[in-house]
Amino acid sequence: MSENKPTYLYMAMDAIRNLKTRGGSSRQAIKKYVDDNHRQYVNSDTLTLYLGKALKKGVEMGYIMQNKQSFKLTDDGKKLLK
């Protein structure tokens, strides 16, 4: 693996930003986006596990807001991606 590999949190936030779903992006949609667009950095077998941990960490840190089963970026999360 290269040293410039993005974190799972960054990949999840990138997916939420690029999916542009009004009510938030589902875990399945985020997983599909990450698998399709960051395939060189992820292992499909462990993607669900690490992506779930990254989403939970993003919610705890205040970068991602969870609404039922959907995830949206907060203002802090949007600033971090710029």
N, C-alpha and C positions, 0 to 999 in steps of 0.2 A: 504494500500500500504506500501511497505517496504521503509526504508530510503535509500537503495542502488539502487533505481530505476534509470536506465540510462536516460539521457535527450533525447528528440526527435532528437536533433542535433547529439548526439553521435550515436543513432540508425540509423539515415540516413547516416552518414559517414561510419558506419560499413557496411551498406547495399551496398553502392557504392564500398567500398573496396572489399567485398566478391563477388559481381556480376562480377567483372573483365571484364566489357564490354569496348572494345577498344575506341569506340567513345563517351563513357559516358553512364550513366544509366538513363532511363526515369523515370519520376515521378511515373508511374504506376508500374514499376518493383521494385522501391524502396519501395513503399507502400506494395506490395505483400510480399517482403522479410521481412519487419518489422513485418507485420501481422503474417507471418508464424513462424518467429524465435524469436520474442519478444512478443508473444501473452499474456503472464502473466502480462506485464506491460502496455499494450495499450487497449483502448476502441475502438472497430471497428467503432463505430458511429462517433467519433470525430477524428479519425486517420488522415483523409484527411486534415482537418483544421490545426491541430497542426504540421503535417509533412510539409505542405506548408510554415507555418511560420518558421519552423526550417531550411528549405532549403534556404529561403530568408535571414535569419540571418547568415547562413553559408557563403553565397555569400558575404554579407556585411562585414563579419569579415575576409574574405580572405581564408577560409578553403576549400571552394567549388567553382568551376568555372562552370558557366552555359554557354552552347553552344547551342543556340536555345532552344530546349526542353529537352536537356540532361544535366546531372550533372557529373562532374569529381572532384576528390580530387586534391587540389593543393599540392605543396611540404610541405607547413605548415600544411595542413590537414593530410598528411601522417605521419609527425613527431608527431602530437598530438595523433594519434592512437597507436603509439608504446609504 
